[in-house]
Amino acid sequence: MDPYDSDSSFDDEGDLTDTGVLLGYASEELIEDTISHIGGRPTWIDDATPPPGEFANCKVCNSPMLLLLELHGDLPDHFPDNERRLYIFGCPRKPCNKKPGSIRALRASKKLKSQPAARKVEKPEPPKEEKKPEAPKQDLGASLFGSTSLTGSVSANTNPFSSSSASAQTSSNPFAVPASTPTAPAAELNKPAPDQSATENTLSESFADKVRVSSPPPTLKAPEASGPSAPWPAESAFPKPFKHFYLDAEYEALSRPSTPTIPDNVTIDNTEEETGGGSSGELKDALESQLDKAFMKFSTRLAHNPEQILRYEFRGTPILYSHNDAVGKILHDPKNTAPGHVTVAGNGALRIPRCEYCGSARVFEVQLVPHAISVLEEDREVGMGDKDDGGMEWGTIILGVCGKDCTPEDVGVTGWREEWAGVQWEELMK
């Protein structure tokens, strides 16, 4: 049985309930969201503020990379005043394959309005002889946050890529970005209120809510001041982009797994079975003895929904391609007996490196899975020489982002941050 079965229960027909993980699928047809896509060319929150030019380049060859993923990342339940967007870039050049720095991740965040200042509470005067009934006390939480609930759950975000809870329940595409106006605070404590711009109407509700991460304090980087230190390269400087695909999405549902199949490139010695009549359980044990158990777990989980290209669960946990590489050793807990288990500390924290810009713990947000390679490289010539595409050879790309979504304090200023991209490369199974 798939080890994840322990986290959920089967119904009478053998199906599992949703896991809370949002799965992304490639679509050539525009559904609703015009921002989220794989391949193609990136777009920016503000065309006047592209990323610093240095972020465009592979850290191995220092040449411009190709866009793998652009994701509309607004999270009104977590960062109601921020507009967010996530990017993953990869170098297609063969000499850079499987080398650190050949895949990079960026986050763009922009504040849409300033936070109201806290109100100074004065000490009440002593009551007089004839005192009138006291007025109801002011709800400070309502004053600061309006009527917005601060106790949202996974089930509340029924449409992770839409602009509001209401639209989330009616939209057929979870990656949609319909416009909506964020709820204003019930009582503005500092007058005059800042002018609202048209961009305040573009917040979109996204995704789920689970785990935080921690690690030793990093060396902090100074955020960029007013603009990029070098211009973002012109389109002509980039290699031919991957084909552009929009994203559709649905929540993951698992079914009861069948007896595992044996990959074509794996040979198992069945001598004992031929002489002693082994069971399917013995076959499974023999198979797992030759393959990395994490890889078996990874493959079994993806086989439930084989067309998925990404998995999204803000503050959730990724599934690991391997326990034995650098990323697997960071995230996997060897003391836990469940294959594929991700390290969770006592405070529910993954061991992803902290944000280098503000020192906050990073959290898992999204990972790309191997079917994305098949989609992106469809009808694309690869392996034609060192200067041409060498073909992507990663098993998964795990994106960890700043848990506080650090961004410039000035309203309307886009901040660019490089985030943690944990790459688990393909391994040859012998």
C-alpha positions as CSV (number, residue, x, y, z in Angstrom):
1,M,0.0,0.0,0.0
2,D,1.2,3.5,-0.8
3,P,2.7,4.9,2.5
4,Y,0.6,8.0,2.0
5,D,-2.5,5.9,2.6
6,S,-1.8,6.3,6.3
7,D,-2.6,10.0,6.0
8,S,-6.0,9.5,4.5
9,S,-8.9,7.0,4.6
10,F,-10.4,5.1,1.7
11,D,-14.1,5.3,1.0
12,D,-16.3,2.3,0.2
13,E,-15.3,2.4,-3.5
14,G,-11.6,2.5,-2.8
15,D,-11.0,6.1,-3.6
16,L,-9.2,8.6,-1.3
17,T,-10.3,12.1,-0.4
18,D,-8.3,15.1,-1.6
19,T,-4.9,15.5,-0.1
20,G,-4.8,19.3,0.0
21,V,-2.1,19.3,-2.7
22,L,-3.0,21.2,-5.9
23,L,-1.9,19.6,-9.1
24,G,-1.0,21.6,-12.2
25,Y,-1.6,20.3,-15.8
26,A,-0.4,21.7,-19.1
27,S,-3.0,23.1,-21.4
28,E,-2.5,24.5,-24.9
29,E,-5.9,26.3,-24.6
30,L,-6.3,29.4,-22.5
31,I,-8.7,28.6,-19.7
32,E,-8.9,31.6,-17.5
33,D,-5.5,32.5,-16.0
34,T,-3.3,34.4,-18.5
35,I,-0.3,34.6,-16.0
36,S,0.5,31.1,-14.9
37,H,2.3,29.0,-17.5
38,I,5.2,26.8,-18.3
39,G,7.6,27.5,-21.1
40,G,7.3,30.6,-23.3
41,R,8.7,34.0,-22.1
42,P,8.2,35.6,-18.7
43,T,6.0,38.5,-17.9
44,W,6.5,41.0,-15.0
45,I,4.2,42.5,-12.4
46,D,5.4,45.9,-13.6
47,D,6.9,46.1,-17.0
48,A,9.0,49.1,-15.8
49,T,10.6,47.0,-13.1
50,P,12.0,43.8,-14.6
51,P,14.4,41.6,-12.4
52,P,18.1,42.5,-12.1
53,G,19.9,41.3,-15.2
54,E,22.2,39.0,-13.1
55,F,19.2,36.9,-12.2
56,A,18.7,35.9,-15.9
57,N,22.0,34.1,-16.1
58,C,23.1,30.5,-15.3
59,K,25.6,30.5,-12.5
60,V,27.6,27.9,-14.4
61,C,28.1,29.4,-17.8
62,N,26.8,32.9,-17.1
63,S,24.5,32.8,-20.1
64,P,20.8,33.6,-20.2
65,M,18.4,30.8,-19.1
66,L,15.0,29.7,-20.3
67,L,11.8,30.0,-18.4
68,L,10.4,26.7,-17.0
69,L,7.6,28.1,-14.9
70,E,5.8,31.4,-14.2
71,L,3.2,31.1,-11.4
72,H,0.6,33.6,-10.3
73,G,1.2,33.5,-6.5
74,D,-1.2,35.9,-4.7
75,L,-2.1,34.6,-1.3
76,P,-4.7,36.9,0.3
77,D,-5.1,34.7,3.3
78,H,-1.4,35.1,4.2
79,F,-0.3,38.3,2.5
80,P,-3.4,40.3,1.8
81,D,-1.6,43.5,0.7
82,N,1.0,41.8,-1.5
83,E,0.9,40.9,-5.2
84,R,3.2,37.9,-5.8
85,R,4.6,36.0,-8.8
86,L,7.0,33.0,-8.9
87,Y,9.5,32.0,-11.6
88,I,11.8,29.0,-12.2
89,F,14.5,29.3,-14.9
90,G,16.8,26.6,-16.2
91,C,19.9,26.5,-18.4
92,P,19.4,24.2,-21.5
93,R,23.1,23.9,-22.3
94,K,24.5,20.4,-22.0
95,P,27.8,21.3,-20.1
96,C,25.7,22.9,-17.3
97,N,23.4,19.9,-16.8
98,K,23.3,18.5,-13.3
99,K,25.4,21.4,-11.9
100,P,24.4,23.7,-9.0
101,G,23.3,27.1,-10.3
102,S,21.9,25.9,-13.6
103,I,18.4,26.2,-12.2
104,R,17.3,29.3,-10.4
105,A,14.1,30.6,-8.8
106,L,12.8,34.1,-8.4
107,R,10.0,35.7,-6.4
108,A,8.5,39.1,-7.3
109,S,6.4,40.9,-4.6
110,K,4.8,44.3,-4.5
111,K,2.8,46.0,-1.7
112,L,-0.6,47.3,-2.9
113,K,-1.3,49.4,0.1
114,S,0.3,50.4,3.3
115,Q,-0.5,48.8,6.7
116,P,-2.6,50.9,9.1
117,A,-0.7,52.1,12.2
118,A,-1.7,50.8,15.6
119,R,-4.0,53.0,17.5
120,K,-2.8,54.5,20.8
121,V,-5.3,53.5,23.6
122,E,-5.8,56.2,26.3
123,K,-6.5,55.4,29.9
124,P,-10.2,55.9,30.6
125,E,-11.3,58.6,33.1
126,P,-12.8,57.6,36.5
127,P,-16.6,57.2,36.3
128,K,-18.7,60.1,37.6
129,E,-21.7,59.8,39.9
130,E,-24.2,59.6,37.2
131,K,-22.6,57.4,34.6
132,K,-24.3,56.3,31.4
133,P,-24.2,52.8,30.1
134,E,-20.8,52.0,28.6
135,A,-20.5,51.7,24.8
136,P,-19.3,48.4,23.5
137,K,-15.5,48.1,23.5
138,Q,-13.8,48.5,20.2
139,D,-12.6,45.3,18.6
140,L,-9.0,46.1,17.9
141,G,-8.7,43.1,15.6
142,A,-11.6,44.4,13.5
143,S,-10.1,47.9,13.5
144,L,-6.8,46.6,12.2
145,F,-7.9,43.9,9.9
146,G,-11.6,44.6,9.1
147,S,-13.9,41.7,8.7
148,T,-11.3,39.4,7.1
149,S,-11.0,36.1,9.0
150,L,-7.5,35.2,10.2
151,T,-8.2,31.5,10.6
152,G,-8.4,30.4,7.0
153,S,-7.9,26.7,6.2
154,V,-7.2,24.6,3.2
155,S,-10.8,23.9,2.6
156,A,-11.5,27.7,2.6
157,N,-9.3,28.2,-0.4
158,T,-11.4,26.2,-2.8
159,N,-10.0,28.0,-5.8
160,P,-6.2,28.5,-5.2
161,F,-5.6,30.7,-8.3
162,S,-8.6,32.9,-8.2
163,S,-9.2,36.4,-6.9
164,S,-11.6,35.7,-4.0
165,S,-13.3,33.0,-2.0
166,A,-16.6,33.7,-3.8
167,S,-15.0,33.5,-7.3
168,A,-13.1,30.4,-6.1
169,Q,-16.2,28.5,-5.6
170,T,-17.7,29.3,-9.0
171,S,-14.6,29.3,-11.3
172,S,-13.9,26.1,-13.2
173,N,-10.2,26.8,-13.4
174,P,-8.2,27.1,-10.2
175,F,-5.5,29.1,-12.0
176,A,-7.9,31.9,-12.9
177,V,-7.2,35.5,-12.1
178,P,-10.5,37.4,-12.0
179,A,-10.3,40.9,-10.6
180,S,-11.6,41.5,-7.0
181,T,-11.4,44.3,-4.5
182,P,-9.8,43.4,-1.2
183,T,-11.8,44.0,1.9
184,A,-10.9,47.4,3.4
185,P,-10.3,47.7,7.2
186,A,-13.5,48.4,9.1
187,A,-12.0,51.5,10.8
188,E,-9.2,53.5,9.2
189,L,-7.1,54.6,12.2
190,N,-4.8,57.1,10.5
191,K,-6.4,59.7,8.2
192,P,-6.1,60.6,5.4
193,A,-6.2,57.1,3.9
194,P,-3.7,56.5,1.1
195,D,-4.9,56.7,-2.4
196,Q,-6.0,53.4,-3.9
197,S,-4.6,52.5,-7.3
198,A,-6.2,50.3,-9.9
199,T,-3.7,47.6,-9.0
200,E,-5.5,47.1,-5.6
201,N,-8.2,45.3,-7.5
202,T,-5.9,42.5,-8.9
203,L,-5.4,40.4,-5.7
204,S,-6.0,36.7,-6.4
205,E,-6.6,34.0,-3.8
206,S,-4.3,31.1,-4.1
207,F,-3.5,27.7,-2.6
208,A,-3.3,26.0,0.8
209,D,-1.8,26.5,4.2
210,K,0.4,24.2,6.3
211,V,4.2,24.1,7.4
212,R,6.9,26.6,8.2
213,V,10.6,26.1,7.8
214,S,13.7,27.0,9.8
215,S,17.5,26.6,9.6
216,P,20.6,28.5,11.0
217,P,20.5,32.3,10.5
218,P,21.9,33.2,7.0
219,T,24.1,36.0,5.9
220,L,21.6,38.7,4.9
221,K,21.7,40.3,1.5
222,A,20.8,44.0,1.0
223,P,17.6,44.2,-1.0
224,E,17.9,46.1,-4.3
225,A,17.4,49.9,-3.9
226,S,15.3,51.3,-6.7
227,G,16.0,49.1,-9.7
228,P,18.1,46.4,-11.3
229,S,21.9,46.8,-11.2
230,A,22.0,45.7,-14.8
231,P,19.3,45.6,-17.4
232,W,17.4,42.4,-18.1
233,P,18.8,41.0,-21.4
234,A,16.9,41.5,-24.6
235,E,14.9,38.6,-26.0
236,S,17.5,38.0,-28.7
237,A,20.1,37.1,-26.0
238,F,18.1,34.1,-24.8
239,P,18.0,30.6,-26.5
240,K,14.8,29.6,-28.2
241,P,12.1,29.3,-25.5
242,F,10.3,26.2,-24.7
243,K,6.7,25.9,-26.0
244,H,4.2,28.0,-24.0
245,F,1.6,26.0,-22.1
246,Y,-1.1,27.5,-19.9
247,L,-2.0,25.8,-16.6
248,D,-5.1,24.0,-15.5
249,A,-5.4,22.6,-12.0
250,E,-7.3,20.3,-9.6
251,Y,-6.8,19.0,-6.1
252,E,-5.0,15.6,-5.8
253,A,-7.1,12.5,-5.2
254,L,-5.5,9.2,-4.7
255,S,-6.8,5.7,-5.5
256,R,-5.8,2.4,-3.9
257,P,-2.5,1.4,-5.5
258,S,-2.2,-1.9,-7.4
259,T,0.8,-4.3,-7.3
260,P,3.9,-2.4,-8.4
261,T,5.2,-2.9,-11.9
262,I,8.8,-3.5,-12.8
263,P,10.5,-0.8,-15.0
264,D,11.9,-2.1,-18.3
265,N,15.5,-1.3,-17.3
266,V,15.3,-3.4,-14.1
267,T,16.1,-7.1,-13.9
268,I,15.1,-9.1,-10.8
269,D,16.4,-12.5,-9.9
270,N,13.3,-14.7,-9.6
271,T,15.2,-18.0,-8.7
272,E,13.5,-18.3,-5.3
273,E,10.1,-17.6,-6.8
274,E,10.5,-20.3,-9.4
275,T,11.6,-22.9,-6.9
276,G,9.6,-21.8,-3.9
277,G,6.6,-20.1,-5.4
278,G,7.1,-16.5,-4.1
279,S,4.2,-14.1,-3.4
280,S,3.5,-10.7,-4.9
281,G,4.7,-9.3,-1.5
282,E,8.1,-11.0,-2.0
283,L,8.2,-9.5,-5.6
284,K,7.6,-6.1,-4.2
285,D,10.4,-6.6,-1.5
286,A,12.8,-7.7,-4.2
287,L,12.0,-4.7,-6.4
288,E,12.5,-2.2,-3.5
289,S,15.8,-3.9,-2.6
290,Q,17.2,-2.8,-6.0
291,L,15.6,0.6,-6.3
292,D,15.8,3.7,-4.0
293,K,12.7,3.4,-1.9
294,A,12.2,7.2,-2.1
295,F,12.1,6.9,-5.9
296,M,9.6,4.1,-5.7
297,K,7.4,6.2,-3.4
298,F,7.8,9.2,-5.7
299,S,6.8,7.2,-8.8
300,T,3.9,5.5,-7.0
301,R,2.5,8.9,-5.9
302,L,2.8,10.5,-9.3
303,A,1.2,7.4,-11.0
304,H,-2.1,8.3,-9.4
305,N,-2.2,11.4,-11.6
306,P,0.4,10.8,-14.3
307,E,-0.3,14.0,-16.3
308,Q,0.6,16.3,-13.5
309,I,3.5,18.7,-14.1
310,L,3.6,20.5,-10.8
311,R,2.5,20.1,-7.2
312,Y,1.4,23.1,-5.0
313,E,0.9,23.3,-1.3
314,F,1.9,26.6,0.4
315,R,3.6,25.7,3.8
316,G,3.1,22.0,2.8
317,T,5.6,19.2,2.2
318,P,7.2,18.1,-1.1
319,I,7.6,14.5,-2.1
320,L,11.3,13.5,-2.6
321,Y,12.8,11.9,-5.7
322,S,15.7,10.5,-3.6
323,H,17.0,10.4,0.0
324,N,20.6,10.1,-1.0
325,D,21.4,13.3,-2.8
326,A,22.2,16.7,-1.2
327,V,18.5,17.9,-1.2
328,G,17.3,14.5,0.0
329,K,19.8,14.6,2.9
330,I,18.5,18.1,3.8
331,L,14.8,17.3,3.8
332,H,14.6,13.6,4.6
333,D,14.4,12.3,8.2
334,P,16.3,8.9,8.3
335,K,14.7,8.1,11.7
336,N,11.2,8.1,10.2
337,T,10.3,4.7,8.7
338,A,7.9,6.0,6.1
339,P,9.6,6.1,2.7
340,G,9.7,9.5,1.2
341,H,9.0,11.2,4.5
342,V,10.2,14.8,4.7
343,T,12.0,16.1,7.8
344,V,9.6,17.9,10.1
345,A,11.1,19.4,13.3
346,G,9.2,19.8,16.5
347,N,7.9,23.2,15.4
348,G,6.7,21.9,12.1
349,A,9.7,23.2,10.2
350,L,11.5,21.9,7.2
351,R,15.3,22.3,6.9
352,I,15.2,24.6,4.0
353,P,17.8,27.4,4.2
354,R,16.5,30.7,5.6
355,C,15.8,33.8,3.4
356,E,19.1,35.6,2.8
357,Y,17.3,38.9,2.5
358,C,15.4,39.1,5.8
359,G,16.4,36.0,7.8
360,S,12.9,34.6,8.0
361,A,12.3,30.8,7.7
362,R,11.5,29.6,4.2
363,V,8.5,27.4,3.4
364,F,7.8,24.9,0.7
365,E,5.4,26.3,-2.0
366,V,5.7,24.4,-5.3
367,Q,7.6,21.6,-7.1
368,L,8.0,20.6,-10.7
369,V,7.8,16.9,-11.5
370,P,9.2,14.9,-14.5
371,H,6.2,15.0,-16.8
372,A,6.9,18.8,-17.2
373,I,10.1,17.8,-19.1
374,S,8.1,15.6,-21.5
375,V,5.7,18.5,-22.2
376,L,8.4,21.2,-22.5
377,E,10.7,19.1,-24.8
378,E,8.0,17.9,-27.0
379,D,9.0,18.5,-30.7
380,R,12.2,20.1,-29.5
381,E,15.6,18.9,-30.7
382,V,17.9,18.1,-27.8
383,G,21.4,16.5,-27.5
384,M,22.7,18.0,-30.7
385,G,26.0,19.2,-29.3
386,D,27.5,21.2,-26.4
387,K,26.1,24.5,-27.6
388,D,22.6,23.1,-28.2
389,D,20.0,21.8,-25.8
390,G,21.3,18.9,-23.8
391,G,17.9,17.9,-22.5
392,M,16.7,18.3,-19.0
393,E,17.7,15.6,-16.5
394,W,16.1,16.5,-13.2
395,G,13.8,14.4,-11.2
396,T,12.1,17.3,-9.3
397,I,12.6,21.0,-8.6
398,I,11.5,22.0,-5.1
399,L,10.9,25.7,-4.5
400,G,11.2,27.2,-1.0
401,V,10.2,30.8,-0.5
402,C,10.4,33.4,2.3
403,G,7.7,32.6,4.8
404,K,7.1,36.3,5.4
405,D,7.2,37.3,1.7
406,C,9.7,40.1,2.4
407,T,9.3,42.9,0.0
408,P,10.0,46.7,-0.2
409,E,7.9,48.7,2.3
410,D,7.1,51.4,-0.3
411,V,3.6,50.9,-1.9
412,G,3.8,50.0,-5.6
413,V,7.5,49.1,-5.6
414,T,8.3,45.6,-7.0
415,G,10.9,43.7,-5.0
416,W,12.9,40.8,-6.6
417,R,14.3,38.0,-4.4
418,E,16.2,34.9,-5.4
419,E,14.6,31.9,-3.6
420,W,15.8,28.4,-2.8
421,A,15.5,25.9,-5.7
422,G,16.3,22.4,-4.4
423,V,17.0,20.3,-7.5
424,Q,17.1,16.5,-7.4
425,W,18.7,15.2,-10.5
426,E,17.8,12.0,-12.4
427,E,19.6,8.9,-11.2
428,L,20.3,5.9,-13.4
429,M,18.7,2.8,-11.9
430,K,21.0,-0.3,-12.3
